[in-house]
Every structure is written in C-alpha cells, then in structure tokens.
Amino acid sequence: MFEQLKNLASLRKQASEMKKQLESELITGESLNGQVKISMDGSQKIKEVFIDESLLEASNQDKLQNAIKDAFSKANKELQMMMVRKMQAGEIQMPQM
C-alpha cells in the first residue's frame, strides 16, 4: 500500500513537471492569410487572438467564424505535432507507473 502511494506521488510530480514544460510553449494557428491568428500554450490555454479589422463587419460574420475555427484547429494540430516531436526527442516523457 505504501509503495502505491509513493508511486502516485511520483506520478503527480512527473505530471506537474510535464505541465510546466508544456505551458512554456507557444503555438499559433493562422487562417485567411494571417488575418485571423490564435496563439495558445502547450496546455491549450488561448493566450492571444488577433482579428484583422477588415473582418469586423457584419457582412463577414460567417467568414470570420469559419476563420476562427480554422485557426484554432491549425493551432491545436501544431500543438499535437510539437508534443510528438518533443516526445521523440526525449524532451518530454510520459509519467511512468
């Protein structure tokens, strides 16, 4: 029982370290040739949103909504690819049980 608690504490520590590493990364997804940009950290917290003023008209509502979804999807995909690269390079290791 004591060994399991020790392993659990070790897992929590490893997970906390991995979270800190990921939070230091910044990924940006763009759409509409850079008119919409979303930046997020490795924990998928959105840090910044940029929308070109030309898109802030009522007639562009659908275009803007689609561009935001596209930029978020691209940022999320880039984040996943970054995590895979870091795992392959040994920079990020999954907690061991």
C-alpha contacts under 8 A as a table, 3 or more apart, distances in Angstrom:
res1	aa1	res2	aa2	distance
1	M	4	Q	5.20
1	M	5	L	6.52
2	F	5	L	5.18
2	F	6	K	6.25
3	E	6	K	4.99
3	E	7	N	6.18
4	Q	7	N	5.02
4	Q	8	L	6.14
5	L	8	L	4.97
5	L	9	A	6.22
6	K	9	A	5.18
6	K	10	S	6.28
7	N	10	S	5.02
7	N	11	L	6.16
7	N	97	M	6.70
8	L	11	L	5.04
8	L	12	R	6.24
9	A	12	R	5.15
9	A	13	K	6.26
10	S	13	K	5.11
10	S	14	Q	6.20
11	L	14	Q	5.11
11	L	15	A	6.05
11	L	95	P	5.71
11	L	96	Q	6.81
11	L	97	M	6.86
12	R	15	A	5.07
12	R	16	S	6.06
13	K	16	S	5.09
13	K	17	E	6.26
14	Q	17	E	5.15
14	Q	18	M	6.19
14	Q	94	M	7.85
14	Q	95	P	5.55
15	A	18	M	5.06
15	A	19	K	6.11
15	A	94	M	7.81
15	A	95	P	6.31
16	S	19	K	5.08
16	S	20	K	6.30
17	E	20	K	5.16
17	E	21	Q	6.34
18	M	21	Q	5.10
18	M	22	L	6.25
18	M	92	I	6.72
18	M	93	Q	7.57
18	M	94	M	7.88
19	K	22	L	5.14
19	K	23	E	6.08
19	K	42	G	7.97
19	K	43	S	7.02
20	K	23	E	5.16
20	K	24	S	6.56
21	Q	24	S	5.51
21	Q	25	E	7.20
21	Q	42	G	7.95
21	Q	92	I	7.92
22	L	25	E	5.46
22	L	41	D	6.94
22	L	42	G	4.25
22	L	43	S	6.03
23	E	26	L	7.70
23	E	41	D	5.31
23	E	42	G	4.86
23	E	43	S	5.56
24	S	41	D	6.72
24	S	42	G	6.94
25	E	41	D	5.32
25	E	42	G	5.31
26	L	39	S	6.58
26	L	40	M	5.68
26	L	41	D	4.51
26	L	42	G	6.49
27	I	39	S	5.45
27	I	40	M	5.41
27	I	41	D	6.10
27	I	42	G	7.38
27	I	75	A	5.99
27	I	78	E	6.84
27	I	79	L	6.24
28	T	37	K	6.57
28	T	38	I	5.49
28	T	39	S	4.14
28	T	40	M	6.44
28	T	74	K	7.88
28	T	75	A	5.21
28	T	78	E	7.89
29	G	37	K	5.62
29	G	38	I	5.32
29	G	39	S	6.42
29	G	71	A	4.63
29	G	72	F	6.02
29	G	73	S	7.34
29	G	74	K	4.83
29	G	75	A	3.89
29	G	76	N	7.63
29	G	78	E	7.57
30	E	33	N	7.02
30	E	34	G	5.26
30	E	35	Q	7.40
30	E	36	V	5.64
30	E	37	K	4.43
30	E	38	I	6.56
30	E	70	D	7.61
30	E	71	A	4.66
30	E	72	F	7.89
30	E	74	K	6.93
30	E	75	A	7.50
31	S	34	G	5.45
31	S	35	Q	6.40
31	S	36	V	5.35
31	S	37	K	6.62
31	S	67	A	5.63
31	S	68	I	7.50
31	S	70	D	6.22
31	S	71	A	5.15
32	L	35	Q	5.29
32	L	36	V	6.36
32	L	67	A	6.52
33	N	36	V	7.76
34	G	37	K	6.22
35	Q	50	F	7.50
35	Q	51	I	5.86
35	Q	52	D	4.97
35	Q	55	L	7.95
36	V	49	V	7.54
36	V	50	F	5.56
36	V	51	I	4.70
36	V	52	D	6.41
36	V	67	A	6.44
36	V	68	I	6.52
36	V	71	A	6.72
37	K	48	E	7.93
37	K	49	V	5.75
37	K	50	F	5.00
37	K	51	I	6.71
37	K	68	I	7.71
37	K	71	A	6.03
38	I	46	I	7.10
38	I	47	K	7.74
38	I	48	E	5.83
38	I	49	V	4.65
38	I	50	F	6.48
38	I	68	I	7.70
38	I	71	A	6.00
38	I	72	F	6.11
38	I	75	A	6.93
39	S	46	I	5.90
39	S	47	K	5.53
39	S	48	E	5.04
39	S	49	V	6.44
39	S	75	A	6.99
40	M	43	S	7.69
40	M	44	Q	5.52
40	M	45	K	5.27
40	M	46	I	4.19
40	M	47	K	5.06
40	M	48	E	6.94
40	M	75	A	7.21
41	D	44	Q	5.37
41	D	45	K	5.54
41	D	46	I	6.67
41	D	47	K	6.80
42	G	45	K	7.40
42	G	79	L	6.49
44	Q	76	N	7.49
46	I	49	V	7.65
51	I	55	L	7.01
51	I	56	L	7.81
52	D	55	L	5.82
52	D	56	L	7.41
53	E	56	L	5.36
54	S	57	E	6.94
55	L	60	N	5.71
55	L	61	Q	7.70
55	L	63	K	7.90
55	L	64	L	6.31
56	L	60	N	6.79
56	L	61	Q	7.60
56	L	64	L	7.88
57	E	60	N	5.45
57	E	61	Q	6.95
58	A	61	Q	5.38
59	S	62	D	7.85
60	N	63	K	5.17
60	N	64	L	5.92
61	Q	64	L	5.14
61	Q	65	Q	6.12
62	D	65	Q	5.13
62	D	66	N	6.17
63	K	66	N	5.31
63	K	67	A	6.08
64	L	67	A	4.96
64	L	68	I	6.13
65	Q	68	I	5.24
65	Q	69	K	6.40
66	N	69	K	5.16
66	N	70	D	6.08
67	A	70	D	4.98
67	A	71	A	6.02
68	I	71	A	5.14
68	I	72	F	6.13
69	K	72	F	5.19
69	K	73	S	6.13
70	D	73	S	5.10
70	D	74	K	6.17
71	A	74	K	5.13
71	A	75	A	6.16
72	F	75	A	5.12
72	F	76	N	6.08
73	S	76	N	5.08
73	S	77	K	6.10
74	K	77	K	5.10
74	K	78	E	6.10
75	A	78	E	5.09
75	A	79	L	6.12
76	N	79	L	5.03
76	N	80	Q	6.33
77	K	80	Q	5.13
77	K	81	M	6.27
78	E	81	M	5.05
78	E	82	M	6.07
79	L	82	M	5.05
79	L	83	M	6.24
80	Q	83	M	5.16
80	Q	84	V	6.34
81	M	84	V	5.13
81	M	85	R	6.22
82	M	85	R	5.10
82	M	86	K	6.16
83	M	86	K	5.12
83	M	87	M	6.10
83	M	92	I	7.64
84	V	87	M	5.09
84	V	88	Q	6.10
85	R	88	Q	5.13
85	R	89	A	6.12
86	K	89	A	5.02
86	K	90	G	6.07
86	K	91	E	4.99
86	K	92	I	5.53
87	M	90	G	4.99
87	M	91	E	5.84
87	M	92	I	4.82
87	M	93	Q	6.01
88	Q	91	E	7.67
89	A	92	I	7.75
90	G	93	Q	6.32
